[in-house]
């Protein structure tokens, strides 16, 4: 949903174009058969609730859907992931947009990179933004730009734009979430995406950090809710709050301390000055933290799209861009 909402925000700044939307897809006959006839890939972004919920959002907002880009010939494609881009789409102008935190760079990531294998085989998002396939890469910060360069994307392709949905964090301070001053725990779907996690130890550590303070768990939308709730009820104090859904950003804004695993929401906590815990190094996260530019990332990315399309002469483009910056 984060990717879907970001694409929608960018499209709203491109009203003069005929914009269509698709869930991330593949042209692999085998994988498409697995998606259609089995539930094996329902825990990935290619299928299951990710596809269903995203398309429900698109329909509710009256947006045009062209799943697998089969209805039209396109002049420009905007991606949130370059882990897999079908070959036929690589002949089109492309803009990649960072959608959030990338996973930890692991031994498997290193092997995939060294052997020049498809980056999707890394088993996560650690190589997202590093394939150098797209024409332009929109990074969330100087720190992420340096990371993508180090992992193989040409520096000349990367523009620092900020990340839609994570570029105006202060807005979340105004909310109607009913609780305050608790220790919040944001979980991750590691087990559902075939990665190891000792959830019992993680819950016990959260209880230790809370040290008697109220605990609130916000579950990842891809989790097995029943299993996660049973574990929390077993190892956390009675009265611990558990949410399957809701506005995570508002929950973070009202907490006194934030505990995460591998989740982009840690940047919300950092931007709001919360004490945060993460499986990532906190100093590294501060270096990578997305720009806070008062919600202008989508517009900056849209202007890059216009530039790619050659809609404006250079002088007119710069004039319009500066005018929009003044209004912001």
Backbone bond lengths (Angstrom), bond angles and torsions (degrees), N, CA, C in turn:
res aa  C-N    CA-C-N  psi(-1)  N-CA   C-N-CA  omega(-1)  CA-C   N-CA-C  phi
1 X - - - 1.454 - - 1.531 111.25 -
2 X 1.334 117.39 -35.17 1.459 120.24 178.78 1.525 110.24 -59.53
3 X 1.332 116.53 -46.13 1.465 120.42 178.26 1.527 110.93 -62.84
4 X 1.322 116.24 -44.26 1.466 120.80 -178.59 1.525 110.89 -60.75
5 X 1.318 116.80 -46.01 1.460 121.08 -179.59 1.527 111.21 -64.93
6 X 1.335 116.95 -36.72 1.457 119.77 178.40 1.529 111.08 -65.54
7 X 1.321 116.47 -43.76 1.462 119.96 178.08 1.531 110.66 -61.86
8 X 1.330 116.22 -38.09 1.466 120.27 177.81 1.524 110.43 -63.93
9 X 1.323 117.64 -44.54 1.460 121.33 179.55 1.524 111.41 -59.20
10 X 1.327 115.95 -42.84 1.467 120.02 179.35 1.527 110.27 -65.47
11 X 1.328 116.81 -43.13 1.465 120.53 -178.97 1.524 112.14 -63.18
12 X 1.342 116.60 -31.68 1.466 119.77 178.49 1.527 111.94 -63.90
13 X 1.326 116.44 -22.62 1.456 120.99 176.83 1.540 111.60 -89.66
14 X 1.324 116.96 1.62 1.471 122.15 -177.31 1.526 110.03 -125.56
15 X 1.315 115.56 46.89 1.467 120.08 -172.70 1.525 113.39 -65.16
16 X 1.333 118.14 -19.49 1.459 120.14 179.82 1.539 112.79 -79.97
17 X 1.348 116.37 -5.35 1.463 121.01 179.96 1.529 111.43 -103.23
18 X 1.299 115.43 158.92 1.463 122.77 176.07 1.531 107.41 -91.88
19 X 1.323 116.70 93.19 1.470 122.07 -171.81 1.531 111.47 -95.32
20 X 1.318 115.45 133.71 1.464 123.63 176.78 1.519 109.02 -125.09
21 X 1.340 115.41 159.67 1.460 120.87 -173.97 1.527 111.29 -130.67
22 X 1.330 114.92 145.77 1.466 120.58 174.44 1.514 109.82 -144.86
23 X 1.315 116.17 141.05 1.457 120.83 167.36 1.521 108.00 -61.80
24 X 1.322 117.11 151.89 1.459 120.64 175.42 1.524 109.39 -51.46
25 X 1.341 116.54 135.35 1.470 119.58 -174.45 1.516 111.06 -141.47
26 X 1.308 114.61 169.25 1.456 122.84 176.37 1.520 109.10 -130.71
27 X 1.322 116.84 157.37 1.460 121.45 173.60 1.531 111.63 -100.31
28 X 1.328 116.60 6.42 1.462 120.38 179.87 1.533 110.38 -68.90
29 X 1.343 118.75 117.99 1.475 120.89 179.32 1.528 112.33 -56.65
30 X 1.330 116.85 -40.68 1.461 120.45 -178.62 1.525 111.24 -64.36
31 X 1.338 116.80 -49.28 1.460 119.89 -178.12 1.524 110.57 -64.73
32 X 1.324 117.25 -38.47 1.466 119.68 179.40 1.526 111.90 -66.59
33 X 1.326 117.11 -32.15 1.464 120.20 174.49 1.524 110.57 -67.11
34 X 1.347 116.06 -40.89 1.465 119.90 178.76 1.527 110.58 -63.71
35 X 1.344 116.88 -39.79 1.457 120.96 178.83 1.528 110.36 -63.85
36 X 1.317 116.01 -43.13 1.467 120.99 -174.34 1.520 112.88 -74.90
37 X 1.324 117.55 -38.42 1.469 120.49 -169.33 1.529 115.02 -110.28
38 X 1.337 118.27 -7.84 1.468 119.83 -179.10 1.524 110.10 -135.14
39 X 1.309 115.54 174.86 1.472 121.21 175.97 1.524 111.40 -109.25
40 X 1.330 116.99 13.42 1.463 121.44 -175.04 1.526 113.05 -60.46
41 X 1.325 117.21 -31.50 1.462 120.93 -176.01 1.533 112.93 -105.42
42 X 1.326 116.12 13.83 1.463 119.70 -177.40 1.528 112.93 -67.36
43 X 1.320 117.06 -18.82 1.461 120.44 177.77 1.514 113.10 -87.89
44 X 1.341 117.24 1.06 1.459 121.55 179.15 1.524 110.03 -107.56
45 X 1.317 116.00 169.55 1.463 120.56 -178.07 1.528 112.40 -70.50
46 X 1.324 117.56 -11.20 1.462 120.97 -177.78 1.525 113.43 -76.34
47 X 1.313 117.94 -18.71 1.467 119.05 -169.74 1.529 111.63 -153.35
48 X 1.332 114.63 -165.89 1.456 121.11 174.01 1.513 113.76 61.23
49 X 1.336 116.26 -146.21 1.457 121.87 -174.35 1.527 112.14 -64.53
50 X 1.336 117.39 -26.82 1.459 119.51 178.91 1.522 110.55 -60.83
51 X 1.329 116.12 -48.69 1.467 120.93 179.38 1.532 110.65 -67.81
52 X 1.325 116.47 -45.14 1.468 121.12 -177.72 1.522 111.18 -61.19
53 X 1.342 117.34 -50.11 1.460 120.99 -176.95 1.520 112.27 -67.16
54 X 1.325 116.18 -37.75 1.461 119.40 178.96 1.522 110.76 -64.96
55 X 1.324 117.08 -43.47 1.464 119.95 -179.09 1.528 111.33 -70.17
56 X 1.317 117.76 -31.93 1.468 120.26 173.89 1.521 110.11 -62.45
57 X 1.322 116.48 -41.52 1.465 121.42 178.37 1.529 110.32 -63.40
58 X 1.336 116.59 -45.59 1.465 120.51 179.94 1.525 110.93 -60.64
59 X 1.334 115.83 -44.17 1.469 120.11 -179.95 1.526 111.28 -65.20
60 X 1.326 116.66 -41.61 1.463 120.74 -178.90 1.523 111.84 -64.11
61 X 1.348 116.89 -26.71 1.454 121.41 -179.55 1.528 112.61 -100.56
62 X 1.336 115.77 10.73 1.457 120.30 175.61 1.511 114.15 65.50
63 X 1.334 117.07 32.52 1.463 121.36 -177.56 1.526 110.79 -96.11
64 X 1.313 115.72 151.58 1.467 122.01 -175.47 1.533 110.50 -82.61
65 X 1.321 116.14 130.66 1.465 121.78 -178.22 1.523 109.82 -110.83
66 X 1.312 115.52 130.67 1.466 121.91 173.02 1.521 107.44 -134.67
67 X 1.336 115.37 76.53 1.469 120.09 -177.21 1.529 110.22 -59.29
68 X 1.313 115.19 128.42 1.465 125.12 -178.60 1.535 112.33 68.43
69 X 1.325 118.09 16.12 1.477 122.62 172.19 1.520 112.22 50.84
70 X 1.335 115.53 56.24 1.465 120.51 -176.34 1.524 113.66 -110.40
71 X 1.333 118.22 -11.80 1.460 120.51 -175.23 1.519 113.39 -87.49
72 X 1.341 116.59 -30.08 1.461 120.58 -171.12 1.519 111.74 -134.16
73 X 1.333 114.86 163.53 1.454 121.69 166.78 1.528 107.24 -95.71
74 X 1.321 117.20 129.55 1.461 120.69 -172.64 1.529 111.92 -108.69
75 X 1.333 114.92 146.42 1.459 121.71 178.62 1.523 112.27 -93.01
76 X 1.337 116.06 -25.24 1.464 121.02 -178.80 1.522 108.53 -151.21
77 X 1.321 116.62 137.94 1.461 121.24 176.80 1.528 108.79 -124.54
78 X 1.335 116.07 132.18 1.463 122.29 178.76 1.527 107.78 -108.26
79 X 1.321 115.97 124.07 1.466 122.12 -176.29 1.522 111.21 -114.41
80 X 1.332 116.10 153.54 1.463 122.05 167.43 1.524 111.30 -103.95
81 X 1.322 116.94 -6.57 1.461 120.16 -179.54 1.520 109.78 -144.99
82 X 1.326 115.97 131.53 1.467 119.66 172.85 1.531 110.65 -109.82
83 X 1.340 115.35 18.31 1.461 119.54 176.93 1.524 110.82 -65.96
84 X 1.337 115.76 -31.46 1.463 119.81 175.93 1.523 108.90 -149.88
85 X 1.330 116.26 115.43 1.457 122.55 175.03 1.515 107.85 -126.13
86 X 1.343 117.99 113.70 1.470 120.12 -178.86 1.526 111.36 -52.46
87 X 1.322 116.04 144.74 1.467 121.26 -174.56 1.523 112.10 -57.04
88 X 1.340 117.92 -37.89 1.468 119.06 -177.87 1.521 111.83 -66.05
89 X 1.334 117.27 -23.25 1.452 120.76 179.22 1.529 112.15 -85.46
90 X 1.325 116.49 -10.72 1.459 119.88 -179.63 1.521 112.08 -80.11
91 X 1.327 117.18 -4.69 1.460 121.52 175.66 1.528 112.04 -91.58
92 X 1.329 116.70 2.11 1.466 123.64 -178.85 1.527 108.11 -106.57
93 X 1.330 117.78 151.00 1.456 120.60 172.68 1.526 109.45 -59.74
94 X 1.322 116.29 136.33 1.467 119.61 -173.32 1.524 112.13 -133.22
95 X 1.332 114.96 141.03 1.462 122.89 173.68 1.521 107.57 -124.98
96 X 1.318 116.61 126.96 1.474 121.68 177.62 1.518 108.74 -102.14
97 X 1.340 115.93 134.83 1.462 122.06 -179.08 1.522 109.13 -119.74
98 X 1.313 117.37 123.85 1.464 120.38 176.03 1.513 109.31 -64.47
99 X 1.342 116.60 129.46 1.468 119.60 -175.77 1.517 113.11 -103.90
100 X 1.314 117.18 -7.60 1.455 119.31 -179.87 1.513 110.94 164.68
101 X 1.307 115.74 -158.63 1.457 122.41 179.52 1.524 110.74 -65.62
102 X 1.324 116.92 144.44 1.462 120.80 171.19 1.526 109.28 -96.64
103 X 1.319 115.92 150.83 1.458 120.55 -179.08 1.525 111.67 -66.35
104 X 1.307 115.17 164.83 1.461 121.63 178.75 1.526 110.77 -61.28
105 X 1.334 115.95 137.54 1.459 122.68 177.95 1.533 107.88 -76.75
106 X 1.327 116.24 115.09 1.460 122.27 -171.91 1.526 111.80 -111.60
107 X 1.320 115.27 178.90 1.469 120.63 175.61 1.522 110.04 -60.49
108 X 1.343 117.25 -39.74 1.461 120.57 178.16 1.529 110.33 -63.38
109 X 1.331 117.15 -41.18 1.467 120.86 177.25 1.522 109.95 -58.65
110 X 1.328 115.65 -43.41 1.465 121.06 -178.58 1.530 111.12 -63.53
111 X 1.340 115.50 -41.15 1.470 119.72 -179.79 1.522 110.88 -66.54
112 X 1.330 116.33 -45.26 1.468 121.10 178.95 1.523 110.38 -58.77
113 X 1.325 116.34 -42.90 1.459 121.09 -179.80 1.526 111.20 -67.56
114 X 1.323 116.76 -44.35 1.461 121.24 -177.30 1.525 112.36 -64.46
115 X 1.343 116.55 -35.61 1.467 121.05 -178.04 1.529 112.05 -91.90
116 X 1.326 116.40 2.94 1.462 121.95 179.60 1.530 111.03 56.41
117 X 1.330 115.71 42.44 1.461 121.53 178.05 1.527 109.32 -86.19
118 X 1.338 118.62 163.72 1.466 120.19 175.88 1.522 110.07 -56.31
119 X 1.342 118.33 128.51 1.476 120.55 -174.50 1.515 114.42 -61.41
120 X 1.344 117.60 -20.68 1.462 120.07 179.14 1.523 111.53 -63.85
121 X 1.364 116.55 -20.12 1.463 120.93 -179.77 1.529 112.36 -73.76
122 X 1.316 117.47 -5.86 1.468 119.86 177.48 1.523 111.50 -69.90
123 X 1.349 116.84 -14.01 1.455 121.09 175.57 1.518 114.30 80.90
124 X 1.324 117.76 9.81 1.453 121.63 178.72 1.516 109.38 -166.82
125 X 1.327 116.05 -155.71 1.470 120.02 -176.68 1.526 112.44 -107.15
126 X 1.326 117.50 16.31 1.470 119.94 -176.12 1.521 112.74 -60.37
127 X 1.339 117.58 -27.86 1.464 121.19 -178.57 1.523 112.52 -103.98
128 X 1.316 117.44 8.29 1.458 119.89 177.17 1.524 109.12 -63.32
129 X 1.334 116.79 131.36 1.453 121.56 -178.62 1.505 114.79 89.93
130 X 1.333 117.83 2.84 1.468 120.42 -173.33 1.522 113.81 -119.40
131 X 1.340 117.97 9.90 1.466 119.50 -176.96 1.523 113.05 -83.01
132 X 1.344 117.80 -19.24 1.469 122.79 -179.33 1.529 112.39 64.22
133 X 1.345 117.83 20.19 1.459 121.76 -177.77 1.526 111.26 -81.80
134 X 1.331 116.82 -42.12 1.463 121.02 -173.25 1.525 111.34 -74.75
135 X 1.321 115.67 161.55 1.464 121.03 -178.66 1.525 112.01 -77.32
136 X 1.338 116.76 -37.20 1.458 121.78 178.94 1.524 108.52 -135.05
137 X 1.336 116.02 140.13 1.458 122.36 177.06 1.522 108.99 -118.09
138 X 1.336 116.97 123.96 1.463 122.93 179.62 1.521 109.03 -100.45
139 X 1.328 116.34 107.96 1.458 122.15 -175.23 1.522 111.24 -98.82
140 X 1.323 115.17 153.95 1.453 120.73 -176.45 1.510 114.85 -78.61
141 X 1.346 117.35 -20.73 1.457 120.39 -175.84 1.518 109.71 -164.52
142 X 1.329 115.75 169.52 1.464 121.12 174.98 1.526 110.09 -61.48
143 X 1.337 116.25 -38.16 1.461 120.23 179.45 1.516 112.11 -60.63
144 X 1.348 116.69 -44.47 1.457 119.21 179.30 1.524 111.45 -70.34
145 X 1.328 117.09 -34.88 1.460 119.05 175.77 1.524 109.78 -56.91
146 X 1.315 117.04 -47.31 1.461 120.74 179.80 1.522 111.53 -62.32
147 X 1.339 116.92 -36.57 1.469 120.33 178.11 1.524 110.76 -64.50
148 X 1.331 117.17 -46.01 1.461 120.42 -178.29 1.529 111.33 -65.91
149 X 1.336 116.80 -35.61 1.467 119.99 176.27 1.525 109.72 -64.16
150 X 1.319 116.13 -46.73 1.472 121.27 -179.50 1.523 111.57 -58.57
151 X 1.341 116.94 -33.89 1.459 120.88 -176.77 1.530 113.28 -91.92
152 X 1.344 118.10 1.15 1.462 117.71 169.31 1.512 118.77 127.05
153 X 1.331 119.24 -4.92 1.462 120.22 178.71 1.525 109.78 -88.99
154 X 1.324 116.31 134.94 1.464 121.64 -176.60 1.521 110.99 -62.37
155 X 1.323 116.08 133.81 1.467 121.42 -177.97 1.518 112.03 -58.45
156 X 1.339 116.91 -36.24 1.470 121.10 -177.14 1.523 112.58 -65.01
157 X 1.330 117.28 -20.72 1.462 121.25 -179.16 1.527 112.99 -84.29
158 X 1.321 118.28 -15.32 1.464 121.13 -168.22 1.517 111.66 -96.85
159 X 1.334 115.58 126.76 1.454 123.27 175.07 1.534 108.09 -114.10
160 X 1.329 117.07 136.44 1.462 120.63 177.59 1.518 107.65 -90.86
161 X 1.327 115.99 111.20 1.462 121.52 -174.46 1.523 113.83 -118.44
162 X 1.332 117.86 -17.03 1.452 120.42 -166.07 1.518 109.17 86.83
163 X 1.325 116.73 173.81 1.459 122.46 -176.66 1.527 109.80 -119.63
164 X 1.326 118.95 117.19 1.470 119.12 174.62 1.530 110.25 -52.44
165 X 1.301 116.55 142.77 1.476 125.25 -175.79 1.525 112.83 83.04
166 X 1.337 118.97 -17.68 1.464 120.82 -179.78 1.529 111.50 -127.57
167 X 1.329 117.31 23.65 1.463 120.20 -175.16 1.525 113.59 -115.06
168 X 1.342 116.21 6.37 1.472 119.92 179.09 1.524 108.39 -148.88
169 X 1.315 115.29 56.84 1.463 121.85 -171.29 1.524 112.70 -62.52
170 X 1.326 117.56 -31.76 1.466 120.05 -176.53 1.526 112.61 -60.07
171 X 1.335 117.56 -22.23 1.465 119.84 -179.68 1.527 112.12 -62.44
172 X 1.331 117.54 -24.33 1.459 120.73 -175.92 1.528 113.05 -75.75
173 X 1.321 116.69 -10.36 1.466 119.74 177.71 1.518 111.27 -66.13
174 X 1.321 116.53 -24.58 1.465 120.88 177.05 1.523 108.37 -94.15
175 X 1.318 116.80 104.89 1.461 121.14 -175.25 1.520 110.66 -155.45
176 X 1.327 115.81 168.86 1.470 120.72 179.81 1.525 112.04 -115.99
177 X 1.353 116.63 22.56 1.470 118.69 177.16 1.533 108.27 -64.23
178 X 1.333 118.48 131.77 1.471 120.96 -166.97 1.523 116.46 -75.98
179 X 1.333 119.57 -14.32 1.467 120.75 -176.26 1.522 110.93 -109.25
180 X 1.340 116.34 155.02 1.460 122.35 178.32 1.531 109.60 -143.96
181 X 1.333 115.35 161.35 1.476 122.96 169.71 1.527 113.77 59.71
182 X 1.307 116.28 42.05 1.462 122.34 175.65 1.525 108.52 -114.02
183 X 1.318 115.43 167.35 1.464 121.09 172.03 1.530 107.26 -94.14
184 X 1.310 116.45 120.73 1.466 120.74 -175.04 1.521 110.56 -101.13
185 X 1.329 115.30 140.42 1.464 122.47 177.67 1.527 108.45 -120.68
186 X 1.337 116.47 119.73 1.467 121.52 176.76 1.526 108.20 -106.44
187 X 1.320 116.74 114.08 1.458 121.28 -175.32 1.536 111.34 -86.48
188 X 1.327 115.16 173.00 1.468 122.58 -178.37 1.524 109.05 -131.43
189 X 1.329 116.47 154.36 1.468 121.53 -176.76 1.527 112.34 -90.43
190 X 1.315 117.19 46.43 1.468 120.07 -177.78 1.526 111.83 -61.83
191 X 1.293 116.80 -44.46 1.476 119.12 -177.24 1.518 111.32 -67.56
192 X 1.331 116.26 -36.37 1.462 120.31 -179.38 1.530 111.51 -71.70
193 X 1.316 117.28 -20.50 1.467 121.08 177.59 1.526 111.35 -109.26
194 X 1.332 115.12 27.68 1.468 123.81 168.08 1.534 113.59 65.79
195 X 1.349 116.18 34.98 1.453 120.75 174.42 1.523 109.09 -117.03
196 X 1.318 116.44 152.80 1.462 120.60 -176.46 1.521 111.31 -75.06
197 X 1.319 115.44 139.21 1.459 121.06 172.51 1.518 109.86 -150.81
198 X 1.303 115.88 136.28 1.462 121.82 172.29 1.530 106.63 -98.56
199 X 1.331 116.89 84.38 1.460 121.37 -175.06 1.527 111.69 -64.58
200 X 1.323 116.86 -36.35 1.465 119.63 -179.37 1.524 110.44 -59.85
201 X 1.343 116.19 -45.38 1.463 120.65 -179.75 1.526 110.65 -65.78
202 X 1.329 116.38 -36.80 1.466 120.61 -179.93 1.535 110.58 -64.34
203 X 1.327 117.20 -44.00 1.464 120.68 179.12 1.527 110.25 -63.26
204 X 1.331 116.37 -44.40 1.464 120.01 -179.89 1.526 111.03 -61.92
205 X 1.332 117.40 -37.44 1.454 120.95 177.85 1.527 110.96 -66.65
206 X 1.333 116.14 -38.51 1.467 120.53 177.81 1.535 110.34 -63.39
207 X 1.326 116.50 -41.69 1.473 121.06 178.32 1.531 109.80 -62.00
208 X 1.327 116.07 -39.89 1.461 120.69 179.63 1.525 111.09 -65.00
209 X 1.340 116.87 -43.16 1.467 121.02 179.22 1.530 110.39 -64.67
210 X 1.329 116.70 -40.39 1.469 120.67 -179.49 1.520 111.52 -63.67
211 X 1.315 116.65 -35.55 1.477 122.24 174.50 1.526 112.10 50.61
212 X 1.332 115.07 49.60 1.461 120.31 176.26 1.515 114.57 94.51
213 X 1.322 117.82 -11.62 1.466 120.49 177.97 1.535 110.19 -77.63
214 X 1.317 116.54 159.60 1.463 122.24 179.26 1.529 110.34 -60.37
215 X 1.339 116.29 136.59 1.464 121.92 178.15 1.524 110.33 -109.17
216 X 1.330 115.45 142.27 1.464 121.68 173.40 1.524 108.23 -132.07
217 X 1.333 116.12 124.77 1.468 121.96 177.12 1.525 109.30 -104.81
218 X 1.319 116.83 126.06 1.470 122.10 170.60 1.523 106.98 -108.51
219 X 1.330 116.18 114.40 1.459 121.28 -175.21 1.525 111.26 -80.53
220 X 1.308 114.90 146.42 1.470 120.24 175.03 1.529 108.50 -66.32
221 X 1.356 118.09 138.94 1.476 119.67 -175.88 1.520 114.67 -62.93
222 X 1.337 117.85 -16.35 1.460 120.17 -179.62 1.523 112.68 -95.52
223 X 1.316 117.19 5.88 1.463 120.01 -176.59 1.522 112.83 -79.61
224 X 1.321 114.53 160.05 1.458 122.31 167.06 1.531 105.95 -78.01
225 X 1.340 116.36 97.87 1.459 121.09 -171.13 1.522 112.55 -61.11
226 X 1.328 116.50 -43.43 1.458 119.55 -176.63 1.530 110.84 -61.33
227 X 1.315 116.36 -44.62 1.464 119.97 179.47 1.525 110.53 -64.95
228 X 1.327 117.03 -45.84 1.464 121.11 -177.92 1.530 111.25 -62.00
229 X 1.317 116.59 -43.51 1.460 119.75 -179.41 1.526 111.51 -65.89
230 X 1.336 116.96 -39.81 1.465 120.16 179.09 1.523 111.12 -62.04
231 X 1.325 116.31 -39.02 1.471 120.44 179.43 1.526 111.24 -67.82
232 X 1.312 116.88 -41.61 1.466 120.41 179.45 1.522 110.35 -64.60
233 X 1.316 116.54 -43.82 1.459 121.12 -179.85 1.528 111.54 -63.81
234 X 1.328 116.63 -27.92 1.462 120.86 -179.51 1.524 112.07 -79.24
235 X 1.335 116.97 -39.53 1.466 120.09 -170.32 1.528 114.87 -108.75
236 X 1.331 117.74 -11.92 1.467 120.68 179.50 1.529 109.60 -105.07
237 X 1.323 117.47 159.97 1.469 120.24 -177.94 1.532 112.49 -63.83
238 X 1.321 115.82 154.65 1.463 121.81 174.69 1.532 107.92 -59.81
239 X 1.312 116.00 138.08 1.460 120.23 -179.77 1.511 114.09 94.93
240 X 1.331 116.86 -2.92 1.468 119.93 175.82 1.528 109.17 -62.30
241 X 1.322 116.44 132.79 1.464 121.50 -179.66 1.525 110.26 -82.49
242 X 1.343 116.24 137.51 1.464 121.56 179.11 1.522 108.76 -130.54
243 X 1.324 116.57 126.37 1.466 121.89 179.02 1.517 110.03 -121.95
244 X 1.331 115.08 128.02 1.466 120.82 172.78 1.522 111.12 -83.98
245 X 1.313 116.30 -30.24 1.463 122.01 -177.13 1.520 108.58 -142.03
246 X 1.317 116.12 -178.87 1.459 121.03 -178.27 1.511 110.31 120.20
247 X 1.313 116.22 172.40 1.457 121.70 -177.61 1.530 109.63 -81.54
248 X 1.318 115.06 101.38 1.467 121.05 -177.54 1.521 111.57 -60.10
249 X 1.325 117.10 -38.86 1.459 120.80 -177.94 1.526 111.74 -63.90
250 X 1.325 117.18 -37.71 1.461 120.61 177.38 1.533 110.39 -68.11
251 X 1.318 116.23 -37.86 1.463 119.89 178.06 1.524 110.61 -63.02
252 X 1.334 116.45 -40.94 1.467 120.46 179.04 1.516 110.55 -67.23
253 X 1.331 116.62 -40.92 1.465 120.45 -179.39 1.523 111.78 -58.69
254 X 1.322 117.59 -31.31 1.467 121.48 -176.49 1.526 113.93 -94.94
255 X 1.333 117.39 -3.77 1.469 118.94 -177.30 1.527 110.46 -85.25
256 X 1.327 115.73 164.21 1.463 120.90 176.30 1.524 111.27 -98.12
257 X 1.344 116.74 -20.70 1.461 121.52 -179.05 1.526 107.65 -156.41
258 X 1.340 116.63 145.05 1.463 121.36 -175.04 1.521 110.64 -123.12
259 X 1.338 115.33 129.64 1.470 121.62 177.52 1.523 107.65 -115.85
260 X 1.339 117.01 123.78 1.464 121.41 179.78 1.519 110.13 -128.54
261 X 1.333 114.02 171.84 1.466 120.70 172.27 1.524 107.21 -110.81
262 X 1.332 117.34 -95.71 1.462 122.02 172.50 1.519 107.10 -118.52
263 X 1.298 118.08 88.85 1.458 121.40 -174.87 1.517 110.76 -145.68
264 X 1.351 115.66 135.63 1.463 121.10 178.26 1.515 111.44 -61.54
265 X 1.334 118.38 -23.11 1.474 119.63 -177.51 1.517 112.08 -63.60
266 X 1.325 118.22 -13.28 1.464 119.71 175.91 1.524 109.85 -60.11
267 X 1.348 117.15 -29.22 1.465 120.46 179.53 1.527 111.30 -69.41
268 X 1.320 117.23 -27.83 1.466 120.66 175.72 1.526 108.73 -65.31
269 X 1.327 116.01 -46.71 1.451 120.50 178.30 1.518 112.74 -60.82
270 X 1.328 117.05 -44.55 1.463 120.74 179.91 1.524 111.27 -62.94
271 X 1.339 116.85 -44.18 1.465 120.97 -178.35 1.527 111.75 -64.06
272 X 1.339 116.61 -28.05 1.466 120.78 -179.34 1.532 112.44 -94.08
273 X 1.339 115.70 6.18 1.454 119.77 176.25 1.514 115.07 75.63
274 X 1.337 116.68 20.05 1.464 120.23 178.85 1.533 110.85 -77.59
275 X 1.306 116.65 152.67 1.462 120.21 168.25 1.523 106.90 -74.19
276 X 1.327 117.72 125.87 1.468 120.86 -174.91 1.524 111.04 -125.10
277 X 1.330 113.87 153.73 1.458 122.65 174.77 1.518 107.32 -125.96
278 X 1.318 117.19 141.32 1.462 120.96 -177.79 1.512 109.64 -154.07
279 X 1.343 116.39 157.43 1.458 120.59 172.25 1.525 110.73 -71.80
280 X 1.348 116.94 -15.96 1.453 121.65 173.38 1.526 109.51 -87.69
281 X 1.330 116.24 157.47 1.451 121.74 174.65 1.532 109.39 -66.96
282 X 1.314 117.56 128.56 1.465 121.48 -174.89 1.530 111.54 -63.82
283 X 1.329 118.03 -38.11 1.467 120.11 178.50 1.523 111.15 -64.85
284 X 1.342 116.84 -36.09 1.464 120.18 175.81 1.524 110.50 -64.99
285 X 1.332 116.09 -40.49 1.471 119.85 179.79 1.530 110.96 -64.16
286 X 1.322 116.84 -39.43 1.464 119.72 178.54 1.522 110.73 -63.63
287 X 1.330 116.46 -35.89 1.464 121.18 178.78 1.523 111.45 -69.57
288 X 1.332 116.62 -33.31 1.464 121.99 -177.05 1.521 113.36 -89.78
289 X 1.325 118.29 -12.93 1.470 122.56 -170.66 1.532 112.62 -49.95
290 X 1.334 117.51 133.15 1.467 121.41 -178.64 1.523 112.62 -60.56
291 X 1.328 115.07 149.00 1.463 121.14 176.43 1.521 110.78 -58.28
292 X 1.320 115.53 143.09 1.458 121.59 170.89 1.531 107.00 -104.55
293 X 1.322 116.83 101.93 1.466 121.12 -173.03 1.527 112.35 -123.16
294 X 1.342 115.45 30.13 1.472 121.73 177.51 1.529 112.93 60.52
295 X 1.322 116.27 34.73 1.463 120.50 173.06 1.513 115.04 77.24
296 X 1.319 118.25 28.02 1.469 120.50 -177.58 1.533 113.70 -100.61
297 X 1.330 117.86 3.48 1.472 119.96 -176.61 1.522 112.28 -60.19
298 X 1.337 117.21 -44.90 1.469 120.36 -178.04 1.522 110.59 -59.49
299 X 1.335 116.90 -40.16 1.452 119.91 179.87 1.525 111.46 -67.83
300 X 1.326 117.00 -40.24 1.460 120.55 177.87 1.531 110.38 -61.00
301 X 1.339 115.92 -42.88 1.464 120.35 179.92 1.522 110.64 -66.53
302 X 1.337 116.29 -40.28 1.465 120.41 178.24 1.524 110.88 -61.23
303 X 1.325 117.50 -38.95 1.457 120.10 178.46 1.524 111.68 -67.16
304 X 1.316 116.70 -33.57 1.467 120.31 173.86 1.526 109.76 -64.07
305 X 1.331 116.58 -41.01 1.473 120.71 177.40 1.534 110.34 -61.04
306 X 1.320 116.52 -43.34 1.470 120.02 178.00 1.524 110.58 -60.99
307 X 1.305 115.71 -43.29 1.455 120.45 179.60 1.529 110.38 -61.54
308 X 1.331 115.72 -41.22 1.474 120.39 177.75 1.521 111.55 -61.71
309 X 1.320 116.05 -36.59 1.459 121.34 -177.66 1.522 112.32 -81.48
310 X 1.333 117.51 -10.25 1.447 120.08 -179.97 1.515 112.98 67.12
311 X 1.333 117.33 30.71 1.462 121.05 -176.34 1.516 110.64 -69.27
312 X 1.349 116.79 -39.90 1.451 120.50 -178.14 1.529 110.35 -109.12
313 X 1.316 115.77 150.11 1.451 119.30 163.43 1.516 106.81 -65.10
314 X 1.318 117.47 154.61 1.454 120.35 -173.70 1.535 111.63 -56.37
315 X 1.316 118.15 -42.84 1.453 120.91 -176.97 1.522 111.56 -64.06
316 X 1.338 116.57 -43.56 1.459 119.93 -179.44 1.522 110.79 -66.75
317 X 1.325 115.91 -39.21 1.462 120.60 178.14 1.530 110.43 -58.61
318 X 1.336 116.81 -48.00 1.460 120.71 -178.00 1.533 110.64 -65.79
319 X 1.332 116.58 -38.50 1.461 119.58 178.27 1.527 111.12 -61.10
320 X 1.318 116.05 -49.41 1.470 120.34 -179.75 1.516 111.84 -63.30
321 X 1.322 116.35 -39.69 1.465 121.04 -179.35 1.527 109.89 -62.55
322 X 1.346 116.88 -44.86 1.460 120.29 -178.90 1.527 111.52 -66.76
323 X 1.342 116.45 -37.12 1.447 119.64 177.24 1.517 111.87 -62.02
324 X 1.368 115.41 -42.06 1.460 119.75 178.67 1.525 110.49 -65.90
325 X 1.319 117.68 -37.37 1.456 120.76 178.95 1.530 110.89 -63.73
326 X 1.343 116.81 -39.35 1.461 120.51 179.15 1.529 110.71 -63.49
327 X 1.355 115.87 -42.20 1.459 119.65 -179.19 1.522 111.74 -65.02
328 X 1.348 116.04 -33.89 1.468 120.56 -179.50 1.536 110.73 -67.47
